[in-house]
């Protein structure tokens, strides 16, 4: 059963009510000294948060499917590192004093 947020149009008090979806909306403010009408506020809803190391991969696939999926994959290509070119050292020129 969800929680619904309401706001009184007269005293501007906000409150939360735990009711069934089948229950009628509230119309009167629950405050004893206020006789204002209330309106139901739009909620943002509950978000779904998946926690863990792998929701789809580990929770829904059978072991036999996972084995077959691994066999169908092409082997991974290993990246080859480019070969280093031999650095040529500059040759020392003699000044040639004669």
C-alpha positions as CSV (number, residue, x, y, z in Angstrom):
1,X,0.0,0.0,0.0
2,X,1.4,3.4,-1.0
3,X,1.8,6.6,1.0
4,X,0.0,9.6,-0.4
5,X,0.9,13.2,0.2
6,X,-1.8,15.7,0.9
7,X,-1.9,19.5,1.4
8,X,-4.5,21.6,3.1
9,X,-5.7,24.5,0.9
10,X,-6.5,26.6,4.0
11,X,-3.7,26.1,6.6
12,X,-1.2,24.9,3.9
13,X,-0.1,22.0,6.1
14,X,1.3,19.0,4.3
15,X,0.9,15.5,5.6
16,X,1.3,11.9,4.4
17,X,-1.3,9.1,4.6
18,X,-0.7,5.4,4.2
19,X,-3.8,4.1,2.3
20,X,-4.8,1.5,-0.1
21,X,-5.2,2.3,-3.8
22,X,-8.8,1.4,-3.5
23,X,-9.5,3.9,-0.7
24,X,-11.3,7.2,-1.5
25,X,-9.2,10.4,-1.5
26,X,-9.2,12.4,1.7
27,X,-11.2,15.7,1.4
28,X,-11.0,17.3,4.9
29,X,-7.9,18.5,6.8
30,X,-7.1,16.3,9.8
31,X,-6.2,19.3,12.0
32,X,-8.8,19.8,14.8
33,X,-8.9,23.6,14.4
34,X,-8.9,23.6,10.6
35,X,-11.9,22.7,8.5
36,X,-10.2,23.3,5.1
37,X,-10.2,21.0,2.1
38,X,-7.2,19.0,1.1
39,X,-5.8,18.0,-2.3
40,X,-3.7,15.0,-3.1
41,X,-0.2,15.9,-4.4
42,X,1.5,14.2,-7.2
43,X,4.3,11.9,-6.0
44,X,7.5,11.1,-7.8
45,X,7.0,7.4,-7.4
46,X,9.5,4.9,-6.2
47,X,12.7,4.4,-8.1
48,X,14.1,0.9,-8.7
49,X,17.7,0.5,-7.6
50,X,19.6,-2.6,-8.7
51,X,22.5,-3.4,-6.4
52,X,25.1,-6.0,-6.8
53,X,27.9,-7.1,-9.1
54,X,25.7,-8.0,-12.1
55,X,21.9,-8.0,-12.1
56,X,21.2,-9.4,-15.5
57,X,24.2,-11.5,-15.9
58,X,24.1,-13.4,-12.6
59,X,20.4,-13.5,-11.7
60,X,18.6,-14.6,-14.8
61,X,20.8,-16.6,-17.0
62,X,21.3,-20.3,-16.5
63,X,24.7,-21.9,-16.3
64,X,24.1,-23.8,-19.6
65,X,23.3,-20.6,-21.4
66,X,26.4,-18.9,-20.1
67,X,28.6,-21.8,-21.3
68,X,27.1,-21.6,-24.8
69,X,27.4,-17.9,-25.0
70,X,31.1,-18.0,-24.2
71,X,31.7,-20.7,-26.9
72,X,29.9,-18.5,-29.5
73,X,32.1,-15.5,-28.8
74,X,35.0,-14.9,-31.2
75,X,38.4,-15.0,-29.4
76,X,39.6,-11.6,-28.2
77,X,42.2,-10.0,-30.3
78,X,45.4,-9.1,-28.5
79,X,46.7,-5.7,-29.4
80,X,50.2,-5.9,-30.6
81,X,52.5,-3.1,-29.4
82,X,54.3,-1.3,-32.2
83,X,57.9,-2.2,-32.5
84,X,60.4,0.5,-31.5
85,X,62.5,1.7,-34.3
86,X,66.2,1.7,-33.7
87,X,67.3,5.2,-32.9
88,X,70.1,6.4,-35.1
89,X,72.7,8.4,-33.2
90,X,74.1,11.4,-34.9
91,X,77.7,10.9,-36.0
92,X,80.2,13.3,-34.5
93,X,81.9,15.5,-37.2
94,X,85.5,16.4,-36.6
95,X,86.4,20.0,-36.9
96,X,89.4,19.1,-39.0
97,X,92.1,21.5,-37.8
98,X,94.9,21.4,-40.3
